[in-house]
Amino acid sequence: MSAPPLITRPPVLKEPPPFLPTGNLWISLSLVDRRDGSL
């Protein structure tokens, strides 16, 4: 439920955190958060 605020910030799409194994997953979460907006 408590998703990090980085997901809603556009800079994340350009600079994905190094601790993430896959940048695609992070981008997908960002897109879903922007489209759905319920996260």
C-alpha positions in Angstrom: 0.0 0.0 0.0 2.8 2.4 0.9 4.4 2.8 -2.5 7.5 5.0 -2.7 6.9 8.6 -4.0 9.6 7.9 -6.7 7.0 5.9 -8.7 4.9 9.0 -9.3 7.9 11.1 -10.3 9.0 11.3 -14.0 12.7 11.3 -13.2 12.4 7.7 -12.2 11.7 6.8 -15.8 15.0 8.3 -16.8 17.1 7.2 -13.8 15.9 3.9 -12.3 17.3 3.1 -8.9 20.4 0.8 -9.0 18.8 -1.6 -6.5 16.2 -2.5 -9.0 16.9 -5.7 -11.0 14.7 -4.7 -13.9 14.1 -1.1 -15.0 11.2 -2.3 -17.1 9.2 -3.3 -14.0 9.8 0.1 -12.5 8.6 1.8 -15.6 5.6 -0.4 -15.8 4.7 0.5 -12.2 5.1 4.2 -13.1 2.8 3.9 -16.1 0.2 2.0 -14.1 0.3 4.6 -11.3 -0.2 7.4 -13.8 -3.0 5.6 -15.7 -4.8 4.2 -12.7 -3.8 6.7 -10.1 -5.1 4.4 -7.3 -1.6 3.4 -6.0 
